Every structure is written in C-alpha cells, then in structure tokens.
Amino acid sequence: MADGGLAVTLRAEMPIPLDLAFAVAPGELVALVGPSGAGKSSVLRSIAGLYRPTQAHVICAGEPWADSASGRFVPPHRRRVGLMFQGYALFPHLSARANVAAAMGHLPRPVRIARAEALLGLVHLEGLGDRKPHQLSGGEQQRVALARALAREPAVLLLDEPFSAVDRRTRRALIAELAALRATIRVPVLLVTHDLDEAQALADRLLVLDRGRLLQEGPPSAVLAAPASEAVRAALDLPAQPGAGPVFSRAISAAALGPAAASSAATSAR
C-alpha cells in the first residue's frame, strides 16, 4: 500500500457476510459494484467504524483504525473519514455554510466560516451560503454534502450512491465536477454505485462484489469487456455469453412441458 493509502481486510459470517481484502492508493477512485445486498455499504460502514465485522484490519494513511487481532478499534469520530450519502443528511435548520462548518470541530472557531465559504466555492456554490437546505435544489444540496465531507480534511472519502437521488442531467454535472475535484483531493476515494456508466466515468478500478465476496477487480473497461465468470456477469447484470441463452431457454421451456421433455432438452444440450 502506498503511503497515505487505504488497506482493508474484512471477514464476517453474520449478520452480513463479508470476506474480502483490497487496497486503494492516494488519489485513486475505486467503485464498489454489485447487486443489492452484496455488502457494498457494509464495507464503507466498516471503514468508517459504524459497523464492526468479526474480523477487521483497516489502515488509512499509515494509521491503524481497526485490528481485530490486537483489539484495536478507533471510534468513528476519531477517524478522518469524509462520508457522503445518497440522502444528503443535511441539518434542515442550518444554512449551507453552517452545515459545512458543523464538520469542522477539529478547527478553531474563528477560521471555520472562512473555510466553509472556501469549500462552498470549491463545489460551485458561491453566494449560496445563507440558504437553508429547503431553499436549494437537489444538486445544490448534494454539493453542500460534498463540501461537508471535505470539511473534515479526510484521509479517505467514502461515497455511498451519492448521485442516486438527483435527475440524470444533474447527475452528469455532479459526476463531471467530482472527476475534476479529484485533482485537488489526493486521498483514496471509495464509491458505491449501481450505475455502471457512473462507475466507468469516475473509477480507476472496479471491485465487483456479491454476498460479501470480491469476485473480480480491474479497470472498468477490462472488467466489463471480459467478466471473469458467469457470477461476475450476473452481479453486473450483463448479458449472458453467446450460446448460453438458447440452451437455458430450451431447458426452461422443456421444464414447463414436463419431466420427459426436460430430460430430452438436457440430453440435446450435452
């Protein structure tokens, strides 16, 4: 693992199965993809300290955050994590500026407002610091959430389906802005998404998960062009390989007709 990077090993059987290990370099964006229930959000929560699997080994920027073997566990509020959720999670009674400043408990009070304004400018919300969340569009609220995630000066940025609650046009704009922003935040970034177009546009690597296991990893173009197994194809909801469809269809049709037809279909498939 490069200095400043993230290294993660997680193991658990219940209640959420996990069995995977991976690393993310500084400045690298890795997308966790797979079906609902694959364990993607549980991975983020484990890194943030919001979930404790049976076995966990998490090192970020050279600091061990979790080590089950030694019993070490750094509580969530002491981990330098920037979290961004699909539901914004903004304080409705606070202005955009105050929402961002609320994440700056590590800074002296006199510098928080100026820093919050600078971060709002970074996400293209100049002049909107006084507005409450209900006075902002969905895209603007998500930009406030991103500014707040950056306000903690995180060692890692965790994005849990951050663009799923906005329309496609706004999503494209936010994806472009996040891609540009990566040049200024040289920290590991983990993105959970169900949108493969979004993953291709942003990610340096894909991690394909299903039932808590890592099935394949690699550049998006390589993984999508050559899934390592039918399990990967299913996890990504990709079309079956040529030739597999007709046999499967014959088997289904034969099964509907009865045992004799099913046996005949299986013989012909061989």
LOGU-440513 format. One record per residue (C-alpha): residue number from 1; residue in three letters; chain; y, z negated, x negated. Coordinates in Angstrom, 2 decimals. Layout:
<sites>
<site seq="NUM" type="ALA" mol="A" north="Y" up="Z" east="X"/>
...
</sites>
This chain:
<sites>
<site seq="1" type="MET" mol="A" north="0.00" up="0.00" east="0.00"/>
<site seq="2" type="ALA" mol="A" north="3.43" up="0.93" east="-1.32"/>
<site seq="3" type="ASP" mol="A" north="5.96" up="-1.85" east="-1.90"/>
<site seq="4" type="GLY" mol="A" north="7.73" up="-2.54" east="1.38"/>
<site seq="5" type="GLY" mol="A" north="4.90" up="-1.04" east="3.39"/>
<site seq="6" type="LEU" mol="A" north="2.64" up="-2.42" east="6.09"/>
<site seq="7" type="ALA" mol="A" north="-1.10" up="-3.12" east="5.77"/>
<site seq="8" type="VAL" mol="A" north="-3.14" up="-4.15" east="8.80"/>
<site seq="9" type="THR" mol="A" north="-6.75" up="-5.15" east="9.39"/>
<site seq="10" type="LEU" mol="A" north="-7.75" up="-6.39" east="12.86"/>
<site seq="11" type="ARG" mol="A" north="-11.09" up="-7.49" east="14.30"/>
<site seq="12" type="ALA" mol="A" north="-11.88" up="-8.89" east="17.74"/>
<site seq="13" type="GLU" mol="A" north="-14.60" up="-8.56" east="20.37"/>
<site seq="14" type="MET" mol="A" north="-12.97" up="-10.33" east="23.32"/>
<site seq="15" type="PRO" mol="A" north="-10.86" up="-10.14" east="25.38"/>
<site seq="16" type="ILE" mol="A" north="-9.51" up="-6.96" east="23.79"/>
<site seq="17" type="PRO" mol="A" north="-11.88" up="-5.24" east="21.35"/>
<site seq="18" type="LEU" mol="A" north="-10.32" up="-4.32" east="18.01"/>
<site seq="19" type="ASP" mol="A" north="-11.95" up="-3.01" east="14.83"/>
<site seq="20" type="LEU" mol="A" north="-9.58" up="-1.07" east="12.58"/>
<site seq="21" type="ALA" mol="A" north="-7.62" up="-1.05" east="9.35"/>
<site seq="22" type="PHE" mol="A" north="-4.69" up="1.10" east="8.27"/>
<site seq="23" type="ALA" mol="A" north="-1.51" up="1.14" east="6.21"/>
<site seq="24" type="VAL" mol="A" north="1.97" up="2.56" east="6.79"/>
<site seq="25" type="ALA" mol="A" north="4.33" up="3.39" east="3.92"/>
<site seq="26" type="PRO" mol="A" north="8.09" up="2.66" east="3.92"/>
<site seq="27" type="GLY" mol="A" north="9.88" up="5.41" east="5.81"/>
<site seq="28" type="GLU" mol="A" north="6.65" up="6.72" east="7.31"/>
<site seq="29" type="LEU" mol="A" north="6.25" up="7.05" east="11.08"/>
<site seq="30" type="VAL" mol="A" north="2.71" up="6.71" east="12.37"/>
<site seq="31" type="ALA" mol="A" north="1.82" up="7.37" east="16.01"/>
<site seq="32" type="LEU" mol="A" north="-0.97" up="5.44" east="17.73"/>
<site seq="33" type="VAL" mol="A" north="-2.50" up="7.74" east="20.35"/>
<site seq="34" type="GLY" mol="A" north="-5.45" up="7.46" east="22.71"/>
<site seq="35" type="PRO" mol="A" north="-6.31" up="6.68" east="26.32"/>
<site seq="36" type="SER" mol="A" north="-5.02" up="3.71" east="28.29"/>
<site seq="37" type="GLY" mol="A" north="-6.91" up="0.58" east="27.28"/>
<site seq="38" type="ALA" mol="A" north="-7.60" up="1.89" east="23.76"/>
<site seq="39" type="GLY" mol="A" north="-5.86" up="-1.13" east="22.20"/>
<site seq="40" type="LYS" mol="A" north="-2.66" up="0.57" east="21.03"/>
<site seq="41" type="SER" mol="A" north="-0.23" up="-2.01" east="22.41"/>
<site seq="42" type="SER" mol="A" north="-2.54" up="-4.80" east="21.27"/>
<site seq="43" type="VAL" mol="A" north="-2.17" up="-3.53" east="17.70"/>
<site seq="44" type="LEU" mol="A" north="1.61" up="-3.75" east="17.95"/>
<site seq="45" type="ARG" mol="A" north="1.44" up="-7.20" east="19.52"/>
<site seq="46" type="SER" mol="A" north="-0.88" up="-8.39" east="16.76"/>
<site seq="47" type="ILE" mol="A" north="1.56" up="-7.20" east="14.09"/>
<site seq="48" type="ALA" mol="A" north="4.45" up="-8.90" east="15.89"/>
<site seq="49" type="GLY" mol="A" north="2.49" up="-12.16" east="16.21"/>
<site seq="50" type="LEU" mol="A" north="2.38" up="-12.01" east="20.01"/>
<site seq="51" type="TYR" mol="A" north="-1.42" up="-11.73" east="20.05"/>
<site seq="52" type="ARG" mol="A" north="-3.94" up="-13.38" east="17.74"/>
<site seq="53" type="PRO" mol="A" north="-7.20" up="-11.46" east="17.36"/>
<site seq="54" type="THR" mol="A" north="-10.27" up="-13.20" east="15.96"/>
<site seq="55" type="GLN" mol="A" north="-9.63" up="-11.79" east="12.51"/>
<site seq="56" type="ALA" mol="A" north="-6.28" up="-10.53" east="11.31"/>
<site seq="57" type="HIS" mol="A" north="-4.84" up="-9.61" east="7.95"/>
<site seq="58" type="VAL" mol="A" north="-1.24" up="-8.36" east="8.15"/>
<site seq="59" type="ILE" mol="A" north="1.03" up="-7.87" east="5.14"/>
<site seq="60" type="CYS" mol="A" north="4.52" up="-6.44" east="5.53"/>
<site seq="61" type="ALA" mol="A" north="7.00" up="-5.85" east="2.70"/>
<site seq="62" type="GLY" mol="A" north="4.80" up="-7.94" east="0.43"/>
<site seq="63" type="GLU" mol="A" north="4.81" up="-10.95" east="2.77"/>
<site seq="64" type="PRO" mol="A" north="1.55" up="-12.08" east="4.39"/>
<site seq="65" type="TRP" mol="A" north="2.17" up="-12.59" east="8.10"/>
<site seq="66" type="ALA" mol="A" north="-1.43" up="-13.26" east="9.11"/>
<site seq="67" type="ASP" mol="A" north="-4.56" up="-14.09" east="7.19"/>
<site seq="68" type="SER" mol="A" north="-7.45" up="-15.49" east="9.21"/>
<site seq="69" type="ALA" mol="A" north="-9.43" up="-16.34" east="6.09"/>
<site seq="70" type="SER" mol="A" north="-6.80" up="-18.82" east="4.88"/>
<site seq="71" type="GLY" mol="A" north="-5.50" up="-19.80" east="8.31"/>
<site seq="72" type="ARG" mol="A" north="-2.03" up="-18.43" east="7.62"/>
<site seq="73" type="PHE" mol="A" north="-0.06" up="-17.34" east="10.69"/>
<site seq="74" type="VAL" mol="A" north="3.67" up="-16.68" east="10.64"/>
<site seq="75" type="PRO" mol="A" north="5.11" up="-17.20" east="14.15"/>
<site seq="76" type="PRO" mol="A" north="6.76" up="-14.22" east="15.88"/>
<site seq="77" type="HIS" mol="A" north="10.35" up="-15.44" east="15.46"/>
<site seq="78" type="ARG" mol="A" north="9.91" up="-15.61" east="11.69"/>
<site seq="79" type="ARG" mol="A" north="8.55" up="-12.08" east="11.34"/>
<site seq="80" type="ARG" mol="A" north="11.10" up="-9.38" east="10.56"/>
<site seq="81" type="VAL" mol="A" north="9.96" up="-7.13" east="13.38"/>
<site seq="82" type="GLY" mol="A" north="12.06" up="-4.72" east="15.43"/>
<site seq="83" type="LEU" mol="A" north="10.44" up="-4.27" east="18.86"/>
<site seq="84" type="MET" mol="A" north="11.33" up="-1.60" east="21.38"/>
<site seq="85" type="PHE" mol="A" north="9.60" up="-1.49" east="24.77"/>
<site seq="86" type="GLN" mol="A" north="9.43" up="1.15" east="27.49"/>
<site seq="87" type="GLY" mol="A" north="11.21" up="-1.19" east="29.94"/>
<site seq="88" type="TYR" mol="A" north="14.34" up="-1.78" east="27.75"/>
<site seq="89" type="ALA" mol="A" north="14.15" up="-5.60" east="28.32"/>
<site seq="90" type="LEU" mol="A" north="17.93" up="-5.97" east="28.10"/>
<site seq="91" type="PHE" mol="A" north="19.74" up="-9.09" east="29.31"/>
<site seq="92" type="PRO" mol="A" north="21.37" up="-7.92" east="32.57"/>
<site seq="93" type="HIS" mol="A" north="24.27" up="-10.39" east="32.38"/>
<site seq="94" type="LEU" mol="A" north="25.29" up="-9.43" east="28.84"/>
<site seq="95" type="SER" mol="A" north="27.28" up="-6.44" east="27.66"/>
<site seq="96" type="ALA" mol="A" north="25.70" up="-3.81" east="25.43"/>
<site seq="97" type="ARG" mol="A" north="27.48" up="-5.36" east="22.46"/>
<site seq="98" type="ALA" mol="A" north="26.29" up="-8.88" east="23.33"/>
<site seq="99" type="ASN" mol="A" north="22.71" up="-7.64" east="23.85"/>
<site seq="100" type="VAL" mol="A" north="22.68" up="-6.29" east="20.30"/>
<site seq="101" type="ALA" mol="A" north="24.41" up="-9.36" east="18.84"/>
<site seq="102" type="ALA" mol="A" north="21.84" up="-11.62" east="20.53"/>
<site seq="103" type="ALA" mol="A" north="19.27" up="-10.40" east="18.00"/>
<site seq="104" type="MET" mol="A" north="21.41" up="-11.48" east="15.03"/>
<site seq="105" type="GLY" mol="A" north="20.56" up="-15.14" east="14.79"/>
<site seq="106" type="HIS" mol="A" north="19.99" up="-14.64" east="11.07"/>
<site seq="107" type="LEU" mol="A" north="23.66" up="-13.67" east="10.54"/>
<site seq="108" type="PRO" mol="A" north="26.81" up="-15.82" east="10.63"/>
<site seq="109" type="ARG" mol="A" north="28.59" up="-15.64" east="14.00"/>
<site seq="110" type="PRO" mol="A" north="31.84" up="-14.12" east="12.64"/>
<site seq="111" type="VAL" mol="A" north="30.06" up="-10.94" east="11.44"/>
<site seq="112" type="ARG" mol="A" north="27.83" up="-10.34" east="14.46"/>
<site seq="113" type="ILE" mol="A" north="30.30" up="-8.47" east="16.67"/>
<site seq="114" type="ALA" mol="A" north="31.32" up="-6.04" east="13.95"/>
<site seq="115" type="ARG" mol="A" north="27.69" up="-5.45" east="13.05"/>
<site seq="116" type="ALA" mol="A" north="26.78" up="-4.89" east="16.71"/>
<site seq="117" type="GLU" mol="A" north="29.56" up="-2.32" east="17.05"/>
<site seq="118" type="ALA" mol="A" north="28.32" up="-0.54" east="13.92"/>
<site seq="119" type="LEU" mol="A" north="24.78" up="-0.34" east="15.31"/>
<site seq="120" type="LEU" mol="A" north="26.03" up="0.95" east="18.66"/>
<site seq="121" type="GLY" mol="A" north="27.84" up="3.65" east="16.75"/>
<site seq="122" type="LEU" mol="A" north="24.66" up="4.47" east="14.86"/>
<site seq="123" type="VAL" mol="A" north="22.91" up="5.23" east="18.18"/>
<site seq="124" type="HIS" mol="A" north="25.90" up="7.18" east="19.56"/>
<site seq="125" type="LEU" mol="A" north="27.25" up="4.53" east="21.94"/>
<site seq="126" type="GLU" mol="A" north="30.76" up="4.21" east="20.55"/>
<site seq="127" type="GLY" mol="A" north="33.16" up="2.79" east="23.12"/>
<site seq="128" type="LEU" mol="A" north="30.43" up="1.52" east="25.47"/>
<site seq="129" type="GLY" mol="A" north="30.03" up="-1.97" east="24.03"/>
<site seq="130" type="ASP" mol="A" north="31.66" up="-3.71" east="27.01"/>
<site seq="131" type="ARG" mol="A" north="29.38" up="-2.17" east="29.62"/>
<site seq="132" type="LYS" mol="A" north="26.58" up="-4.13" east="31.27"/>
<site seq="133" type="PRO" mol="A" north="23.10" up="-2.55" east="31.49"/>
<site seq="134" type="HIS" mol="A" north="23.57" up="-1.53" east="35.14"/>
<site seq="135" type="GLN" mol="A" north="26.62" up="0.47" east="34.09"/>
<site seq="136" type="LEU" mol="A" north="24.59" up="2.53" east="31.60"/>
<site seq="137" type="SER" mol="A" north="22.20" up="5.42" east="32.13"/>
<site seq="138" type="GLY" mol="A" north="18.53" up="5.08" east="31.25"/>
<site seq="139" type="GLY" mol="A" north="19.04" up="6.90" east="27.97"/>
<site seq="140" type="GLU" mol="A" north="22.01" up="4.71" east="27.09"/>
<site seq="141" type="GLN" mol="A" north="20.06" up="1.55" east="27.87"/>
<site seq="142" type="GLN" mol="A" north="17.26" up="2.74" east="25.60"/>
<site seq="143" type="ARG" mol="A" north="19.79" up="3.35" east="22.83"/>
<site seq="144" type="VAL" mol="A" north="21.02" up="-0.23" east="23.25"/>
<site seq="145" type="ALA" mol="A" north="17.40" up="-1.40" east="22.98"/>
<site seq="146" type="LEU" mol="A" north="17.00" up="0.58" east="19.75"/>
<site seq="147" type="ALA" mol="A" north="20.23" up="-0.86" east="18.32"/>
<site seq="148" type="ARG" mol="A" north="18.99" up="-4.36" east="19.19"/>
<site seq="149" type="ALA" mol="A" north="15.64" up="-3.66" east="17.46"/>
<site seq="150" type="LEU" mol="A" north="17.54" up="-2.63" east="14.34"/>
<site seq="151" type="ALA" mol="A" north="19.84" up="-5.66" east="14.57"/>
<site seq="152" type="ARG" mol="A" north="17.16" up="-7.94" east="13.15"/>
<site seq="153" type="GLU" mol="A" north="17.16" up="-5.88" east="9.92"/>
<site seq="154" type="PRO" mol="A" north="13.43" up="-5.40" east="10.45"/>
<site seq="155" type="ALA" mol="A" north="10.79" up="-4.90" east="7.80"/>
<site seq="156" type="VAL" mol="A" north="8.84" up="-2.86" east="10.37"/>
<site seq="157" type="LEU" mol="A" north="9.83" up="-1.08" east="13.58"/>
<site seq="158" type="LEU" mol="A" north="7.37" up="-1.17" east="16.49"/>
<site seq="159" type="LEU" mol="A" north="7.97" up="1.26" east="19.37"/>
<site seq="160" type="ASP" mol="A" north="5.82" up="0.85" east="22.48"/>
<site seq="161" type="GLU" mol="A" north="6.19" up="4.02" east="24.60"/>
<site seq="162" type="PRO" mol="A" north="9.97" up="3.79" east="24.19"/>
<site seq="163" type="PHE" mol="A" north="10.81" up="7.06" east="25.96"/>
<site seq="164" type="SER" mol="A" north="8.41" up="6.99" east="28.91"/>
<site seq="165" type="ALA" mol="A" north="10.99" up="5.66" east="31.40"/>
<site seq="166" type="VAL" mol="A" north="13.56" up="8.44" east="30.91"/>
<site seq="167" type="ASP" mol="A" north="13.64" up="12.06" east="32.08"/>
<site seq="168" type="ARG" mol="A" north="12.42" up="14.89" east="29.84"/>
<site seq="169" type="ARG" mol="A" north="15.90" up="16.07" east="28.85"/>
<site seq="170" type="THR" mol="A" north="16.95" up="12.58" east="27.79"/>
<site seq="171" type="ARG" mol="A" north="13.60" up="12.09" east="26.06"/>
<site seq="172" type="ARG" mol="A" north="14.14" up="15.20" east="23.94"/>
<site seq="173" type="ALA" mol="A" north="17.59" up="13.95" east="22.93"/>
<site seq="174" type="LEU" mol="A" north="16.28" up="10.48" east="22.04"/>
<site seq="175" type="ILE" mol="A" north="13.39" up="11.96" east="20.03"/>
<site seq="176" type="ALA" mol="A" north="15.85" up="14.10" east="18.05"/>
<site seq="177" type="GLU" mol="A" north="18.09" up="11.09" east="17.43"/>
<site seq="178" type="LEU" mol="A" north="15.20" up="8.90" east="16.28"/>
<site seq="179" type="ALA" mol="A" north="14.00" up="11.66" east="13.95"/>
<site seq="180" type="ALA" mol="A" north="17.47" up="11.79" east="12.38"/>
<site seq="181" type="LEU" mol="A" north="17.74" up="7.99" east="12.27"/>
<site seq="182" type="ARG" mol="A" north="14.58" up="7.71" east="10.17"/>
<site seq="183" type="ALA" mol="A" north="16.53" up="8.85" east="7.12"/>
<site seq="184" type="THR" mol="A" north="18.65" up="5.70" east="7.29"/>
<site seq="185" type="ILE" mol="A" north="15.90" up="3.13" east="8.02"/>
<site seq="186" type="ARG" mol="A" north="13.37" up="3.18" east="5.20"/>
<site seq="187" type="VAL" mol="A" north="10.85" up="0.88" east="6.87"/>
<site seq="188" type="PRO" mol="A" north="7.37" up="1.53" east="8.30"/>
<site seq="189" type="VAL" mol="A" north="7.53" up="2.71" east="11.92"/>
<site seq="190" type="LEU" mol="A" north="4.66" up="2.49" east="14.41"/>
<site seq="191" type="LEU" mol="A" north="4.96" up="4.45" east="17.65"/>
<site seq="192" type="VAL" mol="A" north="2.65" up="4.05" east="20.66"/>
<site seq="193" type="THR" mol="A" north="2.71" up="7.11" east="22.88"/>
<site seq="194" type="HIS" mol="A" north="0.62" up="9.10" east="25.34"/>
<site seq="195" type="ASP" mol="A" north="2.75" up="12.19" east="24.77"/>
<site seq="196" type="LEU" mol="A" north="1.22" up="14.42" east="22.08"/>
<site seq="197" type="ASP" mol="A" north="4.37" up="16.59" east="21.95"/>
<site seq="198" type="GLU" mol="A" north="6.37" up="13.46" east="21.18"/>
<site seq="199" type="ALA" mol="A" north="3.84" up="12.44" east="18.52"/>
<site seq="200" type="GLN" mol="A" north="3.96" up="15.88" east="16.89"/>
<site seq="201" type="ALA" mol="A" north="7.76" up="15.90" east="16.86"/>
<site seq="202" type="LEU" mol="A" north="8.10" up="12.47" east="15.22"/>
<site seq="203" type="ALA" mol="A" north="4.95" up="11.38" east="13.42"/>
<site seq="204" type="ASP" mol="A" north="3.87" up="11.91" east="9.84"/>
<site seq="205" type="ARG" mol="A" north="0.37" up="10.79" east="10.83"/>
<site seq="206" type="LEU" mol="A" north="-1.67" up="10.20" east="13.96"/>
<site seq="207" type="LEU" mol="A" north="-4.10" up="7.32" east="14.40"/>
<site seq="208" type="VAL" mol="A" north="-6.50" up="8.17" east="17.23"/>
<site seq="209" type="LEU" mol="A" north="-7.80" up="5.01" east="18.90"/>
<site seq="210" type="ASP" mol="A" north="-10.38" up="4.37" east="21.57"/>
<site seq="211" type="ARG" mol="A" north="-11.83" up="0.99" east="22.58"/>
<site seq="212" type="GLY" mol="A" north="-10.04" up="-0.63" east="19.67"/>
<site seq="213" type="ARG" mol="A" north="-11.64" up="1.61" east="17.03"/>
<site seq="214" type="LEU" mol="A" north="-9.93" up="4.11" east="14.74"/>
<site seq="215" type="LEU" mol="A" north="-11.65" up="7.44" east="15.38"/>
<site seq="216" type="GLN" mol="A" north="-9.54" up="9.74" east="13.18"/>
<site seq="217" type="GLU" mol="A" north="-6.29" up="9.80" east="11.26"/>
<site seq="218" type="GLY" mol="A" north="-4.24" up="12.52" east="9.62"/>
<site seq="219" type="PRO" mol="A" north="-1.21" up="14.77" east="10.06"/>
<site seq="220" type="PRO" mol="A" north="-0.71" up="15.71" east="13.72"/>
<site seq="221" type="SER" mol="A" north="-1.31" up="19.42" east="13.12"/>
<site seq="222" type="ALA" mol="A" north="-4.59" up="18.74" east="11.30"/>
<site seq="223" type="VAL" mol="A" north="-5.93" up="16.27" east="13.86"/>
<site seq="224" type="LEU" mol="A" north="-5.07" up="18.46" east="16.84"/>
<site seq="225" type="ALA" mol="A" north="-6.42" up="21.61" east="15.19"/>
<site seq="226" type="ALA" mol="A" north="-9.70" up="20.02" east="14.09"/>
<site seq="227" type="PRO" mol="A" north="-10.73" up="16.89" east="16.04"/>
<site seq="228" type="ALA" mol="A" north="-13.45" up="15.11" east="14.07"/>
<site seq="229" type="SER" mol="A" north="-15.72" up="14.59" east="17.10"/>
<site seq="230" type="GLU" mol="A" north="-16.04" up="15.02" east="20.84"/>
<site seq="231" type="ALA" mol="A" north="-14.96" up="11.38" east="21.11"/>
<site seq="232" type="VAL" mol="A" north="-11.64" up="12.32" east="19.50"/>
<site seq="233" type="ARG" mol="A" north="-11.27" up="15.29" east="21.86"/>
<site seq="234" type="ALA" mol="A" north="-11.87" up="13.01" east="24.82"/>
<site seq="235" type="ALA" mol="A" north="-9.45" up="10.36" east="23.51"/>
<site seq="236" type="LEU" mol="A" north="-6.74" up="13.01" east="23.17"/>
<site seq="237" type="ASP" mol="A" north="-7.71" up="14.76" east="26.41"/>
<site seq="238" type="LEU" mol="A" north="-8.16" up="18.06" east="24.56"/>
<site seq="239" type="PRO" mol="A" north="-10.26" up="20.95" east="25.94"/>
<site seq="240" type="ALA" mol="A" north="-13.95" up="20.84" east="25.07"/>
<site seq="241" type="GLN" mol="A" north="-15.24" up="23.08" east="22.29"/>
<site seq="242" type="PRO" mol="A" north="-16.13" up="26.65" east="23.34"/>
<site seq="243" type="GLY" mol="A" north="-19.68" up="26.82" east="24.63"/>
<site seq="244" type="ALA" mol="A" north="-19.83" up="23.19" east="25.74"/>
<site seq="245" type="GLY" mol="A" north="-18.22" up="23.80" east="29.11"/>
<site seq="246" type="PRO" mol="A" north="-20.78" up="26.20" east="30.69"/>
<site seq="247" type="VAL" mol="A" north="-23.79" up="24.05" east="29.77"/>
<site seq="248" type="PHE" mol="A" north="-22.04" up="20.95" east="31.14"/>
<site seq="249" type="SER" mol="A" north="-21.13" up="22.83" east="34.32"/>
<site seq="250" type="ARG" mol="A" north="-24.71" up="24.07" east="34.79"/>
<site seq="251" type="ALA" mol="A" north="-26.04" up="20.54" east="34.35"/>
<site seq="252" type="ILE" mol="A" north="-23.61" up="19.18" east="36.95"/>
<site seq="253" type="SER" mol="A" north="-24.45" up="21.95" east="39.42"/>
<site seq="254" type="ALA" mol="A" north="-28.18" up="21.52" east="38.89"/>
<site seq="255" type="ALA" mol="A" north="-27.94" up="17.77" east="39.31"/>
<site seq="256" type="ALA" mol="A" north="-26.28" up="18.32" east="42.65"/>
<site seq="257" type="LEU" mol="A" north="-29.23" up="20.51" east="43.73"/>
<site seq="258" type="GLY" mol="A" north="-31.94" up="18.03" east="42.80"/>
<site seq="259" type="PRO" mol="A" north="-34.28" up="16.84" east="40.00"/>
<site seq="260" type="ALA" mol="A" north="-36.19" up="20.15" east="39.70"/>
<site seq="261" type="ALA" mol="A" north="-33.02" up="22.18" east="39.23"/>
<site seq="262" type="ALA" mol="A" north="-31.65" up="19.64" east="36.78"/>
<site seq="263" type="SER" mol="A" north="-34.83" up="19.88" east="34.70"/>
<site seq="264" type="SER" mol="A" north="-34.59" up="23.67" east="34.70"/>
<site seq="265" type="ALA" mol="A" north="-30.94" up="23.56" east="33.59"/>
<site seq="266" type="ALA" mol="A" north="-31.76" up="21.18" east="30.76"/>
<site seq="267" type="THR" mol="A" north="-34.55" up="23.47" east="29.55"/>
<site seq="268" type="SER" mol="A" north="-32.29" up="26.53" east="29.58"/>
<site seq="269" type="ALA" mol="A" north="-29.57" up="24.64" east="27.74"/>
<site seq="270" type="ARG" mol="A" north="-32.02" up="23.95" east="24.92"/>
</sites>
